[in-house]
Amino acid sequence: MRMPACLAVAALVAAGGADAGEPRRDSYVQSERDIAVEQPGPHEGTGTTTAYPFFDDAEGFETIFRKRALHPGASIGEHRNDKDEIYYVLSGRGELMLDGANRDVGPGDAVLTRDGSTHALYQRGDEDLVIFIVYRKRAAAP
């Protein structure tokens, strides 16, 4: 039995929108439980992390907004930025290497890394280091 069109649309909205991976042009709410993905530490970092790539399917949206949990022993490997980027620490403790200098970071700390800056982030302690990461997408080559 076919579902009436109005029920199909309601089911689609309740499920969070279009099929997974299809671009979206609408305004919407996204839950981290629906997008969580386990990954190794980025930039050849260590250990295991959980990434929450919010709004990756939003067409024309120029901002990357990501939550990442660095589990005990995990890190974001040392790398040189090709854009300005912000890390905001939500919970846990970490050690930040920024342009050769190390410092501890914790809840409420915001880190601005500029284009050309070198940095890495290491989880410290028993609790996950949870951060938000925000930056502008780079323009695609023509």
MIMARKOL-59227 format. One line per field, with one value per residue: residue number from 1; x, y negated, z negated of N, C-alpha, C in turn; residue in three letters. Coordinates in pm, whole numbers, plus 50000, padded with zeros to 5 digits. Atoms other than C-alpha are relative to their C-alpha. Example, Ala and Ser with C-alpha at 12.3 -4.5 7.8 and 13.67 -1.06 7.14 Angstrom:
i <- c(1/2)
n_X <- c(50089/49918)
n_Y <- c(50119/50119)
n_Z <- c(50000/50006)
ca_X <- c(51230/51367)
ca_Y <- c(50450/50106)
ca_Z <- c(49220/49286)
c_X <- c(50090/49923)
c_Y <- c(49880/49891)
c_Z <- c(50000/49927)
aa <- c(ALA/SER)
end
This chain:
i <- c(1/2/3/4/5/6/7/8/9/10/11/12/13/14/15/16/17/18/19/20/21/22/23/24/25/26/27/28/29/30/31/32/33/34/35/36/37/38/39/40/41/42/43/44/45/46/47/48/49/50/51/52/53/54/55/56/57/58/59/60/61/62/63/64/65/66/67/68/69/70/71/72/73/74/75/76/77/78/79/80/81/82/83/84/85/86/87/88/89/90/91/92/93/94/95/96/97/98/99/100/101/102/103/104/105/106/107/108/109/110/111/112/113/114/115/116/117/118/119/120/121/122/123/124/125/126/127/128/129/130/131/132/133/134/135/136/137/138/139/140/141/142)
n_X <- c(50084/49920/50024/50044/49891/49986/49936/49861/49930/49991/49900/49871/49968/49973/49871/49892/49987/49978/49915/49865/49903/50054/49990/50122/50003/50093/49954/50035/49935/49928/49962/49869/50013/50026/49888/49874/49917/49872/49889/49869/49962/49976/49865/49908/49997/50004/50121/50134/50084/50134/50029/50140/49991/50129/50039/49916/50084/50068/49952/49973/49964/49856/49935/49986/50031/49979/49965/49913/49959/49873/50006/49869/49886/50017/49947/50005/49858/49943/50023/50001/50131/50014/50116/50025/50079/50023/50033/50059/50001/50124/49973/49876/49873/49912/49877/49997/49874/50035/49879/49883/50017/50102/50078/50118/50130/50113/50132/50011/49890/50017/49870/50003/49880/50008/49946/49854/49961/49983/50055/50041/50076/49988/50087/49928/50088/50089/50126/49992/49984/50107/49983/50064/49907/50074/49921/50066/49959/49916/50069/49963/49927/50088)
n_Y <- c(50119/50123/50102/50127/50097/50085/49920/49980/50124/50008/49903/50054/50109/49938/49930/50096/50063/49921/49882/50029/50035/50094/50139/50061/50146/50049/50015/49876/49960/49874/49943/49934/49853/49954/50026/49962/49906/49973/50021/50017/50140/50068/50048/49894/49997/49869/49956/50000/50116/49998/50125/50035/50098/50067/50073/49968/49985/50127/50057/50143/50045/50020/49982/49867/50001/49861/49962/49883/49946/49927/49902/49989/49964/50049/50133/50058/50009/50131/50038/50143/50041/50070/50087/50031/49893/50017/49886/50042/49883/49981/49921/49925/50072/49973/50075/50063/50049/50108/50065/49957/50019/49912/50050/49922/50059/49935/50057/50144/50055/50009/50009/50047/49968/50078/49945/49992/49959/49857/49962/49863/49995/49869/49974/49967/49957/49885/50044/50045/50142/50027/50133/50044/50049/50086/50070/50017/49909/50057/50002/49889/50044/49998)
n_Z <- c(50000/49991/50102/49941/49985/50118/50104/49959/50032/50147/50043/49960/50094/50129/49991/49991/49870/49880/50015/50049/49899/49902/50046/50054/49990/50101/50138/50067/50124/49984/50128/49994/50004/49864/49909/50063/49925/50065/49907/50062/50020/49873/49967/50045/50146/50064/50069/49943/50027/49942/49931/49979/49891/49985/49880/49886/49881/49974/49875/50002/50136/49988/50130/50059/50143/50036/50137/49998/50130/49997/50108/50066/49916/49863/49968/49866/49968/49964/49860/49968/49950/49872/50023/50141/50062/50144/50087/50128/50088/50076/50121/50000/50007/49888/49982/49869/49945/49908/49949/50076/50145/50059/50114/50035/49967/50065/49972/49989/49922/49856/49933/49862/49924/49878/49876/50009/50135/50022/50130/50030/50125/50064/50113/50123/50110/49984/49939/49861/49970/49904/49943/49877/49899/49907/49899/49870/49894/49894/49871/49910/49880/49882)
ca_X <- c(50000/50140/50175/49975/50201/50125/50228/50545/50643/50566/50779/51063/51049/51036/51341/51539/51486/51605/51788/52126/52393/52158/52217/51967/51868/51617/51665/51673/51770/52028/52093/52446/52320/52223/52557/52822/53110/53410/53739/54112/54276/54271/54590/54764/54680/54668/54385/54013/53781/53411/53323/52987/52988/52689/52525/52767/52473/52366/52403/52565/52649/53002/53077/53216/53070/53193/53201/53481/53541/53904/53890/54171/54503/54372/54516/54477/54816/55046/54954/54981/54653/54546/54266/54161/54008/53858/53865/53637/53683/53353/53487/53794/54157/54409/54752/54769/55082/55049/55337/55590/55460/55267/54991/54710/54351/54020/53650/53580/53908/53882/54177/54215/54463/54537/54614/54978/54983/55099/54912/54822/54590/54637/54375/54501/54347/54070/53783/53718/53839/53534/53569/53377/53565/53454/53600/53499/53502/53770/53637/53635/53880/53706)
ca_Y <- c(50000/49661/49387/49070/48783/48569/48857/48918/48552/48562/48876/48709/48401/48618/48811/48489/48394/48528/48856/48871/48700/48491/48114/47912/47550/47523/47417/47717/47871/48146/48376/48494/48848/48868/48756/48891/49067/49233/49130/49144/48824/48573/48454/48784/48747/49032/49235/49226/48929/48879/48612/48438/48268/48038/47907/48079/48132/47764/47637/47294/47279/47142/47224/47548/47606/47926/48078/48324/48543/48648/48966/49048/49062/48888/48585/48357/48385/48090/47908/47568/47388/47278/47066/46896/47146/47139/47417/47371/47610/47736/47993/48189/48088/48058/47941/47701/47652/47319/47193/47388/47286/47528/47438/47612/47551/47631/47542/47188/47145/47028/47064/46861/47012/46789/46878/46996/47084/47428/47609/47943/48044/48333/48476/48498/48676/48933/48729/48671/48334/48192/47895/47696/47618/47331/47207/47091/47338/47280/47185/47477/47447/47356)
ca_Z <- c(50000/50099/49840/49919/50032/49725/49494/49696/49657/49282/49244/49434/49210/48897/49017/49054/49417/49746/49800/49628/49831/50046/50031/49829/49887/49600/49239/49006/48674/48660/48363/48285/48222/48590/48733/48492/48666/48503/48665/48599/48474/48763/48934/48855/48486/48239/48091/48153/48180/48243/48499/48528/48872/48832/49150/49389/49626/49622/49978/50008/49635/49613/49247/49107/48760/48601/48256/48187/47881/47839/47633/47384/47569/47883/48058/48356/48523/48583/48903/49071/49128/49475/49322/48997/48753/48403/48141/47838/47544/47401/47152/47056/47051/47328/47425/47717/47925/48106/48320/48112/47767/47543/47298/47115/47230/47064/47059/47171/47361/47722/47959/48278/48522/48818/49178/49178/48807/48691/48415/48255/47971/47728/47493/47131/46831/46799/46950/47321/47451/47631/47865/48123/48445/48669/48998/49345/49631/49891/50232/50476/50764/51093)
c_X <- c(50088/49959/49952/50114/50019/50066/50146/50083/50017/50105/50140/50045/50036/50135/50116/50022/50020/50085/50139/50092/49949/50011/49865/50012/49911/50072/49956/50079/50067/50046/50132/49990/49979/50120/50136/50074/50134/50110/50132/50027/50032/50146/50107/50020/49988/49860/49873/49926/49859/49974/49849/49998/49864/49989/50091/49919/49924/50062/50019/50036/50151/50077/50007/49977/50002/50027/50090/50034/50129/49999/50140/50108/49994/50063/49959/50145/50043/49981/50002/49864/50010/49879/49999/49905/49987/49974/49941/49987/49872/50025/50130/50121/50085/50127/50003/50144/49961/50128/50121/49990/49888/49931/49883/49875/49891/49871/49999/50113/49964/50137/49976/50133/49984/50057/50153/50052/50011/49947/49969/49925/50000/49903/50087/49900/49910/49871/50024/50025/49902/50011/49900/50110/49917/50099/49918/50052/50088/49921/50051/50071/49908/50038)
c_Y <- c(49876/49902/49873/49899/49915/50076/50025/49876/49987/50097/49951/49890/50059/50070/49904/49944/50098/50122/49958/49969/49904/49858/49947/49850/49939/49972/50124/50020/50134/50046/50074/50151/50057/49988/50043/50103/50014/49990/50003/49851/49933/49956/50094/49997/50142/50033/49988/49874/50028/49863/49985/49889/49934/49928/50024/50011/49872/49933/49849/49945/49998/50023/50146/49983/50145/50011/50122/50037/50077/50091/50015/50054/49945/49862/49960/49971/49860/49975/49849/49966/49933/49907/49961/50106/49971/50137/49939/50124/50001/50072/50077/49909/50038/49920/49952/49965/49899/49927/50027/49984/50090/49930/50093/49924/50082/49928/49848/49936/50003/49976/49953/50037/49935/50076/49995/50043/50153/50034/50149/49994/50142/50010/50039/50040/50115/49967/49960/49849/49970/49855/49975/49949/49922/49937/49988/50104/49926/50007/50116/49942/50009/50107)
c_Z <- c(50000/49893/50070/49999/49875/49885/50033/49967/49849/49948/50034/49905/49864/49998/50017/50139/50112/49969/49957/50116/50107/49946/49952/50009/49893/49868/49925/49872/50024/49862/50012/50001/50140/50093/49944/50084/49928/50105/49925/49978/50133/50016/49946/49848/49949/49951/50080/49959/50051/50057/50016/50107/50029/50135/50120/50129/50035/50123/49987/49864/49992/49870/49963/49851/49956/49850/50013/49856/50022/49878/49939/50094/50142/50018/50141/50033/50040/50149/50015/50061/50136/49995/49853/49944/49851/49938/49873/49913/49916/49868/50017/49993/50120/49992/50144/50034/50107/50038/49911/49850/49951/49884/49976/50041/49931/50032/49997/50078/50149/50062/50143/50064/50136/50119/49991/49864/49994/49862/49994/49867/49948/49883/49881/49893/50039/50076/50146/50004/50112/50046/50111/50091/50101/50099/50128/50097/50099/50129/50087/50121/50122/50098)
aa <- c(MET/ARG/MET/PRO/ALA/CYS/LEU/ALA/VAL/ALA/ALA/LEU/VAL/ALA/ALA/GLY/GLY/ALA/ASP/ALA/GLY/GLU/PRO/ARG/ARG/ASP/SER/TYR/VAL/GLN/SER/GLU/ARG/ASP/ILE/ALA/VAL/GLU/GLN/PRO/GLY/PRO/HIS/GLU/GLY/THR/GLY/THR/THR/THR/ALA/TYR/PRO/PHE/PHE/ASP/ASP/ALA/GLU/GLY/PHE/GLU/THR/ILE/PHE/ARG/LYS/ARG/ALA/LEU/HIS/PRO/GLY/ALA/SER/ILE/GLY/GLU/HIS/ARG/ASN/ASP/LYS/ASP/GLU/ILE/TYR/TYR/VAL/LEU/SER/GLY/ARG/GLY/GLU/LEU/MET/LEU/ASP/GLY/ALA/ASN/ARG/ASP/VAL/GLY/PRO/GLY/ASP/ALA/VAL/LEU/THR/ARG/ASP/GLY/SER/THR/HIS/ALA/LEU/TYR/GLN/ARG/GLY/ASP/GLU/ASP/LEU/VAL/ILE/PHE/ILE/VAL/TYR/ARG/LYS/ARG/ALA/ALA/ALA/PRO)
end
